[in-house]
Amino acid sequence: MSLFRAGCTLLLLVVLVFGQALSAPRSFSVDYKSDCFRKDGEEFRYISGSIHYSRIPRVYWKDRLLKMYMAGLNAIQTYIPWNYHEETPGLYNFSGDRDVEYFLKLAQDIGLLVILRPGPYICAEWDMGGLPAWLLRKKDIVLRSSDPDYIAAVDKWMGKLLPMIQPFLYQNGGPIITVQVENEYGSYFACDYNYLRHLLKLFRSHLGEQVVLFTTDGAGINYLKCGSMQDLYATVDFGPGANVTAAFEVQRHAEPHGPLVNSEFYTGWLDHWGSPHSIVPSTAVAKSLNEILAVGANVNLYMFIGGTNFGYWNGANALYDAQPTSYDYDAPLTEAGDLTEKYFAIREVINMYRKVPEGPIPPSTPKYAYGAVQMKQLQTITEALEKLSFSGPVKSTYPQTFTELNQAFGYMLYRTILPVNCSTPTPLSSPLNGVHDRAYVSVDGVPMGVLERNTATTVNVTGKAGSQVDMLVENMGRINYGKNINDFKGLVSNLTLGADILTGWTMYSLSIDEAVSQGLLGKKEPTSTDPPQPAALAPPTFYGGSLIIPDGIPDLPQDTYIKLPKWKKGQVWINGFNLGRYWPARGPQVTLFVPANILSTAAPNNVTVLELEEAPCSSGPCTVEFTATAILNATVHSDHRRLLSKEDLLS
């Protein structure tokens, strides 16, 4: 009996100890003594990759995350773009492709930890660095500072976002091991420590004292002066070819002890319209990655998959260089999630330091070349104006900006009249470079030319006094980096005709996306009064066509790419989904990625094109083409652009 009792006691003791071990709290922390992270008490090193859920259709999140896991990554890093979730003040959208909670759950289910970068500013080559354009309603607001109006908006947004994130922290059973506060603040002019202190207090109030909060800055001591702060763990970023030892010595100036961390190890680089497609060799990436891992550092590969700037979400860099629709980034996984040589080179390096998962890697998604689709002219912007401008005309002595007219993205029509006869070509100018970003000028429906920010500030016009002057102004993406992120759009200063300021403007906010999705753009009625057009330019015009996908072929629809041979510049929608901008006339991007989830085999797919300059329809085949091959590195047609370096952006 006593033996039985002893056995029971021993068993109870084992159960109690084992139970305590099972219920031991999860923890993730910085170990300053051993210069490492600790996860549940054990030394830990992350090898992570950046993925932006906002650039990938939700249906493909699992595919991309699985490929990252199979590459040997044990974590991912993602941004949360504020303007993607709060396009209108107080109206929050976390559904569908914006369901960040589902994305975090999916990462955890696959076995990936998460490094979260919730901003409020993120950069990311994303419109206005993720800050919502409605902040600019206060014209003199100082973004990323202690400006009371900015702080009030940040507090409200983070008061919505951070409580959603809190359950996903590692210590609460979720995947999030670290959270970044702001982003590369040392590269911003404000250098406002009170702002950083406010954010630190704000994040702690919502997320608690246990979570590891960190900062990221370029690997230069000057960046860390304004970017790092006590109680925020300082990390650095640098790409292939950098001196790894020297870069981490910079981190050691701010953090004498703790883990070495490269938060952005660049696998490629961003593109701009008019510059060559950026390519970074796999060998260079693999060599530098090996050097980083060899010194025991933690690393995040930026980007592991770039994805796509659908719609109007691309950013721009100063002075003014807009980024294209593709955010392929020459990353290990392509814009469409395809496996590359770089993917396998990185996987081999990682396998030298931690065992990569066994089993098959999800293959590249199949692509299908659906062929040519006949397009028909619908209506010009002017002809469709009543359908496009739901809010109606706004009259003003001087032109107003997008922000003043409560429009964030897309296009706006500005209209006035010629005050005098212009029988000979007369300069219509933007003397203060106030066209943000590109304007298509016509007089009585006849195209006169294009005004472009920093590039073409004058166009010659002719016409009689009282002639109607129309300017369709395109917002091509807000500056996302540096001191000029308060990037107002539209006509942001007065225009002159000759020496006189033009007045008496009527402005139309254009809700083109809504009009396209509602099918409001009817076929053009033939008229005999259409003015003759110069060969180089035509009025901005909509075109429509139908892509019919056969339903008898298994596995269709599949991903594809749309190519617009001999079209110049514009925007494309399929079934109301805004694919983004095309500009093959400037390059380097020629094709736009079309994910299969927006296509249908049950009904014809509506293809809508807004061609801003000149369609090929008057002189040749009026077609767009669906192809299985991406073209992102075509010859560029620009004589003033060059590829930017990180130093250019940080200067």
C-alpha positions as CSV (number, residue, x, y, z in Angstrom):
1,M,0.0,0.0,0.0
2,S,2.8,2.4,0.9
3,L,4.5,1.5,-2.3
4,F,1.3,2.3,-4.2
5,R,1.1,5.6,-2.4
6,A,4.7,6.4,-3.2
7,G,4.1,5.6,-6.9
8,C,1.0,7.8,-6.9
9,T,2.9,10.7,-5.3
10,L,5.7,10.4,-7.8
11,L,3.2,10.3,-10.7
12,L,1.4,13.4,-9.3
13,L,4.7,15.2,-9.0
14,V,5.6,14.4,-12.6
15,V,2.2,15.5,-13.8
16,L,2.5,18.8,-11.8
17,V,6.0,19.5,-13.1
18,F,5.0,18.6,-16.7
19,G,1.8,20.7,-16.4
20,Q,3.8,23.7,-15.2
21,A,6.2,23.3,-18.1
22,L,3.2,23.2,-20.5
23,S,1.6,26.3,-19.0
24,A,4.9,28.3,-18.8
25,P,4.3,31.7,-20.3
26,R,5.6,32.3,-23.8
27,S,8.3,34.9,-23.9
28,F,10.4,36.8,-26.4
29,S,13.1,39.1,-25.3
30,V,16.5,40.8,-25.9
31,D,19.4,39.2,-24.0
32,Y,22.0,41.9,-23.6
33,K,24.4,39.6,-21.8
34,S,24.6,37.0,-24.5
35,D,24.0,39.4,-27.4
36,C,21.0,37.5,-28.7
37,F,17.2,37.2,-28.7
38,R,15.6,34.6,-26.4
39,K,12.4,32.8,-27.3
40,D,10.9,30.9,-24.4
41,G,14.2,31.1,-22.6
42,E,16.2,29.6,-25.5
43,E,18.7,31.5,-27.7
44,F,17.0,32.4,-31.0
45,R,18.0,33.9,-34.3
46,Y,15.4,34.8,-37.0
47,I,15.9,34.6,-40.7
48,S,13.0,36.5,-42.1
49,G,11.6,37.8,-45.4
50,S,9.4,40.8,-46.2
51,I,6.0,40.3,-47.7
52,H,3.3,43.0,-48.0
53,Y,-0.2,41.6,-47.8
54,S,-1.4,44.9,-49.4
55,R,0.4,44.0,-52.6
56,I,-0.8,40.4,-52.9
57,P,-4.4,39.2,-53.5
58,R,-5.7,37.4,-50.4
59,V,-6.2,34.1,-52.3
60,Y,-2.5,33.9,-52.8
61,W,-1.3,34.7,-49.3
62,K,-1.1,31.1,-48.3
63,D,0.9,30.2,-51.5
64,R,3.4,32.9,-50.9
65,L,3.8,32.2,-47.2
66,L,4.3,28.5,-47.8
67,K,7.1,29.3,-50.3
68,M,8.8,31.5,-47.8
69,Y,8.5,28.8,-45.1
70,M,10.0,26.2,-47.5
71,A,12.9,28.5,-48.3
72,G,14.0,28.0,-44.7
73,L,12.7,31.3,-43.2
74,N,11.4,31.1,-39.7
75,A,9.7,34.6,-39.8
76,I,8.2,37.1,-42.1
77,Q,8.1,40.9,-41.9
78,T,5.2,43.0,-43.0
79,Y,4.0,46.6,-43.0
80,I,0.6,47.9,-42.1
81,P,-0.2,50.9,-44.4
82,W,-2.5,53.3,-42.5
83,N,-4.0,54.8,-45.7
84,Y,-4.9,51.3,-47.0
85,H,-7.2,50.8,-44.0
86,E,-8.5,54.3,-43.3
87,E,-9.0,56.0,-46.6
88,T,-11.7,58.2,-45.1
89,P,-11.2,59.5,-41.5
90,G,-13.0,57.3,-39.1
91,L,-14.0,54.6,-41.7
92,Y,-11.9,51.5,-41.2
93,N,-11.6,48.7,-43.7
94,F,-10.1,45.3,-42.6
95,S,-12.0,43.1,-44.9
96,G,-11.0,41.0,-48.0
97,D,-7.5,41.9,-49.2
98,R,-7.2,44.2,-46.1
99,D,-7.9,41.5,-43.5
100,V,-4.6,41.8,-41.6
101,E,-5.8,39.6,-38.8
102,Y,-6.4,36.7,-41.2
103,F,-3.0,37.2,-42.7
104,L,-1.4,37.0,-39.2
105,K,-3.3,33.8,-38.4
106,L,-2.3,32.3,-41.7
107,A,1.4,33.0,-41.0
108,Q,1.2,31.4,-37.6
109,D,-0.6,28.3,-39.0
110,I,2.2,27.8,-41.5
111,G,4.8,28.1,-38.8
112,L,6.2,31.6,-39.4
113,L,6.8,34.2,-36.7
114,V,6.0,37.8,-37.6
115,I,8.0,41.0,-37.3
116,L,5.4,43.7,-37.5
117,R,6.0,47.3,-38.9
118,P,2.7,49.2,-38.2
119,G,4.1,52.7,-38.8
120,P,2.4,55.1,-38.6
121,Y,4.8,55.9,-41.4
122,I,6.2,53.0,-43.4
123,C,7.8,54.3,-46.6
124,A,7.6,51.0,-48.6
125,E,7.5,52.8,-52.0
126,W,3.8,53.1,-51.1
127,D,1.7,56.2,-51.6
128,M,2.7,58.9,-49.1
129,G,4.6,56.3,-47.2
130,G,1.4,54.9,-45.8
131,L,0.1,58.1,-44.4
132,P,-3.4,59.0,-45.4
133,A,-3.7,62.0,-47.8
134,W,-6.5,63.5,-45.7
135,L,-3.9,64.6,-43.2
136,L,-3.0,67.3,-45.7
137,R,-6.3,69.0,-45.1
138,K,-4.3,71.0,-42.6
139,K,-2.0,72.6,-45.2
140,D,0.9,73.4,-42.9
141,I,0.8,70.1,-41.0
142,V,4.3,68.8,-40.0
143,L,4.0,65.1,-40.7
144,R,6.0,62.7,-38.5
145,S,6.4,65.2,-35.7
146,S,4.8,66.4,-32.5
147,D,2.3,68.6,-34.5
148,P,-0.8,68.3,-32.4
149,D,-3.1,67.6,-35.4
150,Y,-0.8,64.9,-36.6
151,I,-0.5,63.4,-33.1
152,A,-4.3,63.4,-32.6
153,A,-4.8,61.5,-35.9
154,V,-2.0,59.0,-35.0
155,D,-3.4,58.4,-31.6
156,K,-6.9,57.7,-33.0
157,W,-5.5,55.3,-35.6
158,M,-3.2,53.4,-33.3
159,G,-6.1,53.3,-30.8
160,K,-8.0,51.3,-33.4
161,L,-5.1,49.2,-34.8
162,L,-2.9,48.2,-31.8
163,P,-5.7,46.6,-29.7
164,M,-6.4,44.4,-32.8
165,I,-2.7,43.5,-32.9
166,Q,-2.3,42.9,-29.2
167,P,-3.8,39.3,-29.1
168,F,-1.3,38.3,-31.9
169,L,1.8,39.1,-29.8
170,Y,4.0,36.1,-29.1
171,Q,3.5,36.3,-25.3
172,N,-0.3,36.2,-25.9
173,G,-0.1,33.1,-28.0
174,G,0.3,34.8,-31.4
175,P,3.2,35.0,-34.0
176,I,4.4,38.6,-33.5
177,I,7.8,38.6,-31.8
178,T,8.9,42.3,-32.4
179,V,7.1,45.5,-33.4
180,Q,8.8,48.4,-35.1
181,V,8.0,52.0,-34.0
182,E,8.0,54.5,-37.0
183,N,10.5,53.7,-39.8
184,E,13.9,55.0,-40.7
185,Y,13.2,58.2,-38.7
186,G,16.9,59.1,-38.7
187,S,16.5,59.9,-42.4
188,Y,13.8,62.5,-41.8
189,F,14.4,66.2,-41.3
190,A,12.3,66.7,-38.2
191,C,14.5,64.8,-35.7
192,D,11.7,65.2,-33.1
193,Y,12.6,63.1,-30.0
194,N,9.3,64.1,-28.3
195,Y,7.5,62.5,-31.2
196,L,9.4,59.2,-30.8
197,R,8.8,59.3,-27.0
198,H,5.1,59.8,-27.6
199,L,5.0,56.8,-30.0
200,L,6.9,54.7,-27.5
201,K,4.4,55.5,-24.7
202,L,1.5,55.0,-27.1
203,F,2.7,51.5,-28.2
204,R,3.4,50.5,-24.7
205,S,0.0,51.6,-23.5
206,H,-1.7,49.3,-26.1
207,L,0.8,46.4,-26.4
208,G,2.2,46.2,-22.9
209,E,5.7,46.2,-21.4
210,Q,6.9,42.8,-22.6
211,V,6.8,43.2,-26.4
212,V,10.2,44.0,-28.0
213,L,9.9,47.4,-29.8
214,F,12.6,48.3,-32.3
215,T,13.7,51.0,-34.8
216,T,15.3,50.6,-38.2
217,D,17.7,53.0,-39.8
218,G,20.4,53.1,-42.5
219,A,23.8,51.8,-41.4
220,G,25.3,55.2,-40.8
221,I,25.9,56.9,-37.4
222,N,24.2,60.1,-38.6
223,Y,20.9,58.1,-39.2
224,L,21.0,56.6,-35.7
225,K,21.4,60.0,-34.1
226,C,17.7,60.9,-34.8
227,G,16.4,57.4,-35.5
228,S,17.2,55.6,-32.3
229,M,16.1,56.2,-28.7
230,Q,16.4,54.6,-25.3
231,D,13.9,51.7,-24.8
232,L,13.6,51.1,-28.5
233,Y,16.0,48.4,-29.8
234,A,18.0,49.9,-32.6
235,T,18.6,47.9,-35.8
236,V,20.2,48.8,-39.2
237,D,19.6,48.0,-42.8
238,F,22.0,47.5,-45.7
239,G,22.2,45.5,-48.9
240,P,24.6,43.2,-50.8
241,G,28.1,44.6,-51.2
242,A,28.1,46.5,-48.0
243,N,30.9,45.9,-45.5
244,V,29.0,43.7,-43.0
245,T,31.4,44.3,-40.1
246,A,31.3,48.1,-40.6
247,A,27.5,48.1,-40.9
248,F,27.0,46.2,-37.6
249,E,29.7,48.4,-35.9
250,V,27.2,51.3,-36.6
251,Q,24.5,49.3,-34.8
252,R,26.9,48.8,-31.9
253,H,27.1,52.6,-31.5
254,A,23.5,52.6,-30.5
255,E,23.3,49.1,-29.0
256,P,26.7,48.0,-27.5
257,H,25.1,44.7,-26.5
258,G,22.2,42.7,-27.8
259,P,21.5,40.8,-31.1
260,L,22.9,42.0,-34.4
261,V,20.0,42.8,-36.7
262,N,19.8,43.8,-40.4
263,S,16.1,44.7,-40.7
264,E,16.3,45.3,-44.5
265,F,18.8,43.2,-46.4
266,Y,18.0,44.2,-50.0
267,T,17.5,41.3,-52.4
268,G,16.8,43.7,-55.2
269,W,15.7,47.4,-55.6
270,L,12.8,49.5,-56.6
271,D,12.0,50.7,-60.1
272,H,10.9,54.1,-61.5
273,W,9.2,55.0,-64.7
274,G,11.9,55.9,-67.2
275,S,14.8,54.0,-65.5
276,P,16.1,50.5,-66.2
277,H,14.6,47.6,-64.2
278,S,16.7,47.0,-61.1
279,I,18.5,43.7,-61.1
280,V,20.8,42.5,-58.2
281,P,22.6,39.2,-59.1
282,S,21.8,36.1,-57.0
283,T,25.5,35.5,-56.4
284,A,25.8,38.9,-54.7
285,V,22.8,38.4,-52.5
286,A,23.9,34.9,-51.5
287,K,27.4,36.0,-50.7
288,S,26.3,38.9,-48.5
289,L,23.6,36.8,-46.8
290,N,26.2,34.2,-45.9
291,E,28.5,36.9,-44.4
292,I,25.6,38.2,-42.3
293,L,24.6,34.7,-41.0
294,A,28.2,33.8,-40.4
295,V,28.5,36.4,-37.7
296,G,25.4,35.1,-36.0
297,A,23.2,38.1,-37.0
298,N,19.5,38.2,-37.4
299,V,18.3,39.2,-40.9
300,N,15.2,40.2,-42.8
301,L,15.4,39.9,-46.6
302,Y,13.6,42.9,-48.2
303,M,11.8,42.0,-50.3
304,F,11.3,38.2,-50.4
305,I,8.3,38.9,-52.6
306,G,7.5,42.3,-53.8
307,G,4.0,42.0,-55.4
308,T,2.0,44.7,-57.2
309,N,0.9,48.3,-56.7
310,F,-2.6,47.7,-57.8
311,G,-4.8,50.7,-58.4
312,Y,-3.2,53.9,-57.4
313,W,-1.1,52.7,-54.4
314,N,2.4,53.3,-55.9
315,G,4.6,55.9,-54.3
316,A,7.3,58.2,-55.8
317,N,10.6,59.7,-54.9
318,A,11.8,63.3,-54.9
319,L,12.4,65.4,-56.9
320,Y,9.7,63.5,-58.6
321,D,10.1,60.0,-59.9
322,A,7.0,57.8,-59.7
323,Q,7.2,54.1,-59.1
324,P,5.5,51.7,-61.6
325,T,2.7,49.3,-61.0
326,S,4.9,46.3,-60.5
327,Y,6.8,46.0,-57.2
328,D,8.6,42.9,-58.4
329,Y,11.9,44.3,-56.8
330,D,13.9,41.5,-58.5
331,A,13.0,39.5,-55.3
332,P,13.4,35.7,-54.8
333,L,9.7,35.3,-55.6
334,T,8.5,37.3,-58.6
335,E,5.6,39.7,-58.6
336,A,3.4,36.7,-59.4
337,G,5.0,34.5,-56.8
338,D,7.1,32.5,-59.1
339,L,10.3,30.7,-57.9
340,T,13.5,32.1,-59.2
341,E,17.2,31.2,-59.3
342,K,17.6,33.7,-56.4
343,Y,15.1,31.8,-54.3
344,F,17.1,28.6,-54.5
345,A,20.4,30.4,-54.0
346,I,19.1,31.9,-50.8
347,R,17.6,28.6,-49.7
348,E,21.0,26.9,-50.1
349,V,22.7,29.6,-47.9
350,I,20.0,29.3,-45.2
351,N,20.4,25.5,-45.2
352,M,24.1,26.0,-44.1
353,Y,22.8,27.6,-40.9
354,R,19.5,25.9,-40.1
355,K,17.8,22.9,-41.6
356,V,15.3,23.9,-44.3
357,P,12.0,22.1,-44.3
358,E,11.8,18.8,-46.3
359,G,9.1,18.1,-48.9
360,P,7.9,19.6,-52.1
361,I,8.0,23.4,-52.6
362,P,4.8,24.8,-54.0
363,P,5.4,25.3,-57.7
364,S,5.1,28.6,-59.6
365,T,1.5,29.3,-60.5
366,P,0.6,28.4,-64.1
367,K,0.1,31.3,-66.5
368,Y,-2.2,31.3,-69.5
369,A,-1.9,33.3,-72.7
370,Y,-5.5,34.1,-73.6
371,G,-4.5,36.1,-76.7
372,A,-5.7,39.3,-78.2
373,V,-8.9,41.1,-77.2
374,Q,-10.6,43.5,-79.6
375,M,-11.2,46.9,-78.0
376,K,-13.8,49.4,-79.0
377,Q,-13.8,53.1,-78.3
378,L,-16.3,54.1,-75.7
379,Q,-16.3,57.8,-74.6
380,T,-13.8,60.5,-74.0
381,I,-13.4,61.9,-70.5
382,T,-15.2,65.0,-71.6
383,E,-18.1,63.1,-73.1
384,A,-18.5,61.0,-70.0
385,L,-18.0,63.9,-67.6
386,E,-21.5,63.8,-66.0
387,K,-21.2,60.1,-65.3
388,L,-17.7,60.4,-63.9
389,S,-18.2,63.4,-61.7
390,F,-20.8,62.2,-59.1
391,S,-20.3,65.3,-56.9
392,G,-20.7,67.8,-59.7
393,P,-18.7,70.9,-60.6
394,V,-16.9,73.2,-58.1
395,K,-16.2,76.8,-59.1
396,S,-13.3,78.8,-57.8
397,T,-11.3,81.9,-58.9
398,Y,-8.1,79.9,-58.6
399,P,-7.5,76.1,-59.0
400,Q,-7.9,73.9,-55.9
401,T,-6.0,70.8,-55.1
402,F,-7.2,67.2,-54.8
403,T,-7.2,67.6,-51.0
404,E,-9.3,70.7,-51.0
405,L,-11.8,68.9,-53.2
406,N,-11.8,65.9,-51.0
407,Q,-10.3,63.5,-53.6
408,A,-7.4,61.2,-52.8
409,F,-6.4,59.4,-55.9
410,G,-6.8,59.2,-59.7
411,Y,-7.8,62.0,-62.0
412,M,-9.4,65.4,-61.8
413,L,-10.6,67.7,-64.6
414,Y,-9.9,71.4,-64.4
415,R,-11.7,73.7,-66.8
416,T,-11.5,77.4,-67.7
417,I,-11.6,79.6,-70.8
418,L,-9.1,81.5,-72.9
419,P,-9.5,85.1,-71.8
420,V,-7.9,86.4,-75.1
421,N,-7.4,85.4,-78.7
422,C,-4.4,83.1,-79.1
423,S,-4.1,83.2,-82.9
424,T,-0.5,82.3,-82.6
425,P,0.9,79.7,-80.2
426,T,0.9,81.2,-76.7
427,P,2.6,79.7,-73.7
428,L,0.3,78.1,-71.1
429,S,2.7,77.7,-68.1
430,S,3.0,76.5,-64.6
431,P,5.8,78.9,-63.5
432,L,5.9,77.5,-59.9
433,N,6.0,73.8,-61.2
434,G,2.5,73.4,-59.8
435,V,1.2,70.5,-62.0
436,H,1.2,67.5,-59.7
437,D,1.8,65.3,-61.5
438,R,0.8,65.2,-65.2
439,A,-1.8,67.3,-67.1
440,Y,-3.4,66.7,-70.5
441,V,-4.3,70.0,-72.0
442,S,-6.9,70.6,-74.7
443,V,-8.7,73.7,-76.2
444,D,-12.2,73.1,-77.5
445,G,-11.5,69.4,-77.5
446,V,-8.3,69.6,-79.5
447,P,-5.2,68.3,-77.6
448,M,-2.5,70.8,-77.2
449,G,0.1,68.9,-75.2
450,V,1.2,67.6,-71.8
451,L,2.4,69.4,-68.7
452,E,4.6,67.2,-66.5
453,R,6.0,67.9,-63.0
454,N,9.7,68.9,-63.1
455,T,9.9,68.1,-66.8
456,A,7.5,70.1,-69.0
457,T,6.1,73.2,-67.4
458,T,4.9,75.0,-70.6
459,V,2.8,74.1,-73.5
460,N,1.8,76.3,-76.4
461,V,-1.9,76.7,-77.1
462,T,-4.0,78.4,-79.8
463,G,-7.7,79.3,-79.8
464,K,-10.2,82.1,-79.8
465,A,-11.2,84.1,-76.7
466,G,-13.8,82.2,-74.8
467,S,-12.6,78.8,-76.0
468,Q,-12.9,76.0,-73.4
469,V,-9.6,74.9,-71.8
470,D,-9.6,71.5,-70.2
471,M,-6.8,70.0,-68.2
472,L,-7.1,66.4,-67.1
473,V,-4.6,66.1,-64.1
474,E,-3.3,62.7,-63.0
475,N,-2.1,62.0,-59.5
476,M,0.7,59.6,-60.3
477,G,1.5,58.6,-56.7
478,R,2.6,60.7,-53.6
479,I,6.2,61.0,-52.6
480,N,6.9,58.3,-50.0
481,Y,10.3,59.2,-48.7
482,G,12.1,62.3,-47.4
483,K,11.0,65.8,-46.4
484,N,8.5,66.2,-49.3
485,I,6.0,63.6,-48.3
486,N,3.4,66.3,-47.8
487,D,2.7,65.9,-51.5
488,F,-0.3,67.9,-52.6
489,K,-1.9,66.8,-55.9
490,G,-3.7,68.5,-58.8
491,L,-2.9,72.1,-59.8
492,V,-1.2,73.3,-56.6
493,S,-0.3,76.8,-57.9
494,N,-1.7,79.2,-60.5
495,L,-1.2,78.8,-64.2
496,T,-0.4,81.7,-66.6
497,L,-1.4,82.3,-70.2
498,G,1.4,84.5,-71.5
499,A,2.1,86.9,-68.6
500,D,-1.4,86.7,-67.1
501,I,-2.7,84.4,-64.4
502,L,-5.7,82.2,-65.5
503,T,-8.8,82.6,-63.3
504,G,-12.3,81.4,-63.3
505,W,-11.9,77.6,-62.8
506,T,-14.5,74.9,-62.7
507,M,-13.2,71.6,-61.3
508,Y,-14.6,68.1,-61.5
509,S,-13.6,65.3,-59.1
510,L,-13.7,62.1,-61.2
511,S,-15.0,58.9,-59.6
512,I,-13.7,56.7,-62.5
513,D,-13.3,53.5,-60.5
514,E,-17.0,53.7,-59.5
515,A,-18.1,54.5,-63.0
516,V,-16.2,51.6,-64.4
517,S,-17.4,49.1,-61.8
518,Q,-21.0,50.2,-62.4
519,G,-20.7,49.9,-66.1
520,L,-21.6,53.5,-66.8
521,L,-19.3,54.1,-69.7
522,G,-21.4,53.4,-72.8
523,K,-20.2,53.0,-76.4
524,K,-19.4,56.2,-78.2
525,E,-22.1,57.4,-80.6
526,P,-20.7,58.2,-84.1
527,T,-20.7,61.9,-84.8
528,S,-19.5,64.0,-87.7
529,T,-18.2,66.9,-85.5
530,D,-15.2,65.2,-83.9
531,P,-12.2,67.6,-84.3
532,P,-9.2,66.3,-86.2
533,Q,-6.5,65.1,-83.9
534,P,-2.7,65.7,-84.1
535,A,-0.9,62.4,-84.7
536,A,1.0,62.5,-81.4
537,L,-1.9,63.1,-79.0
538,A,-5.6,62.3,-78.7
539,P,-8.2,63.2,-76.0
540,P,-8.1,60.9,-73.0
541,T,-10.6,58.2,-74.0
542,F,-12.1,55.0,-72.6
543,Y,-12.0,51.7,-74.5
544,G,-13.8,48.5,-73.7
545,G,-13.6,44.8,-74.7
546,S,-14.5,41.3,-73.5
547,L,-12.2,38.5,-72.6
548,I,-14.0,35.2,-72.9
549,I,-12.3,32.4,-71.1
550,P,-13.3,28.9,-72.3
551,D,-15.0,26.9,-69.6
552,G,-14.2,23.5,-71.0
553,I,-10.5,23.6,-70.2
554,P,-9.5,22.3,-66.8
555,D,-7.9,24.7,-64.2
556,L,-8.9,27.9,-66.0
557,P,-8.9,30.7,-65.2
558,Q,-5.2,31.0,-64.6
559,D,-2.9,34.0,-63.9
560,T,-2.0,36.0,-66.9
561,Y,-0.4,39.4,-68.0
562,I,-1.9,42.1,-70.0
563,K,0.2,43.8,-72.7
564,L,-0.9,46.9,-74.6
565,P,1.1,47.0,-77.8
566,K,1.4,50.5,-79.2
567,W,-0.8,52.0,-76.5
568,K,1.0,54.9,-74.7
569,K,-0.1,55.5,-71.1
570,G,-3.2,55.0,-69.0
571,Q,-5.1,52.8,-66.6
572,V,-6.6,49.3,-66.9
573,W,-9.6,47.7,-65.1
574,I,-10.8,44.1,-65.5
575,N,-14.3,43.4,-64.1
576,G,-14.0,46.7,-62.3
577,F,-10.7,45.7,-60.5
578,N,-8.1,48.4,-61.0
579,L,-4.9,46.6,-62.2
580,G,-2.9,49.8,-62.1
581,R,-1.1,52.1,-64.6
582,Y,0.6,51.2,-67.8
583,W,3.2,53.3,-69.6
584,P,5.1,51.2,-72.1
585,A,6.0,54.3,-74.0
586,R,8.4,55.2,-71.1
587,G,9.1,51.8,-69.6
588,P,10.6,49.7,-68.1
589,Q,7.4,47.9,-67.2
590,V,5.4,46.7,-70.2
591,T,3.0,44.0,-68.9
592,L,0.6,44.2,-65.9
593,F,0.0,41.2,-63.7
594,V,-3.6,39.8,-63.8
595,P,-4.3,37.5,-60.9
596,A,-6.7,34.6,-61.7
597,N,-9.0,35.5,-58.9
598,I,-10.4,38.5,-60.7
599,L,-11.2,36.5,-63.9
600,S,-14.3,34.5,-64.6
601,T,-15.2,31.5,-66.9
602,A,-18.9,31.9,-66.3
603,A,-19.3,35.3,-68.0
604,P,-17.3,37.6,-70.3
605,N,-14.6,39.6,-68.5
606,N,-15.0,43.3,-69.0
607,V,-11.7,45.0,-70.0
608,T,-11.7,48.8,-69.6
609,V,-8.8,50.9,-70.7
610,L,-8.4,54.7,-70.1
611,E,-5.8,55.7,-72.7
612,L,-4.5,59.2,-71.9
613,E,-2.5,60.0,-75.0
614,E,-3.0,57.9,-78.1
615,A,-4.5,54.5,-78.7
616,P,-3.4,52.5,-81.8
617,C,-7.0,52.1,-82.9
618,S,-7.0,54.7,-85.7
619,S,-4.0,53.3,-87.5
620,G,-3.9,49.6,-86.7
621,P,-5.3,46.7,-84.6
622,C,-7.3,48.0,-81.6
623,T,-6.3,45.2,-79.3
624,V,-4.8,44.4,-76.0
625,E,-3.0,41.1,-75.5
626,F,-3.1,38.5,-72.7
627,T,0.3,36.8,-72.5
628,A,1.9,34.2,-70.2
629,T,5.2,36.1,-69.9
630,A,6.0,39.2,-67.8
631,I,8.0,42.0,-69.4
632,L,9.4,44.3,-66.7
633,N,12.8,45.3,-68.2
634,A,12.0,46.8,-71.6
635,T,14.1,49.6,-73.1
636,V,13.2,52.8,-71.3
637,H,12.4,56.0,-73.2
638,S,13.7,58.8,-71.0
639,D,16.8,61.0,-71.3
640,H,16.9,62.5,-67.8
641,R,16.5,59.6,-65.4
642,R,19.1,57.5,-63.8
643,L,18.9,54.6,-61.3
644,L,18.8,55.9,-57.8
645,S,21.0,54.5,-55.1
646,K,20.1,54.3,-51.4
647,E,22.4,57.3,-50.8
648,D,20.3,59.3,-53.2
649,L,17.2,58.6,-51.2
650,L,18.8,59.3,-47.9
651,S,20.4,62.6,-48.9
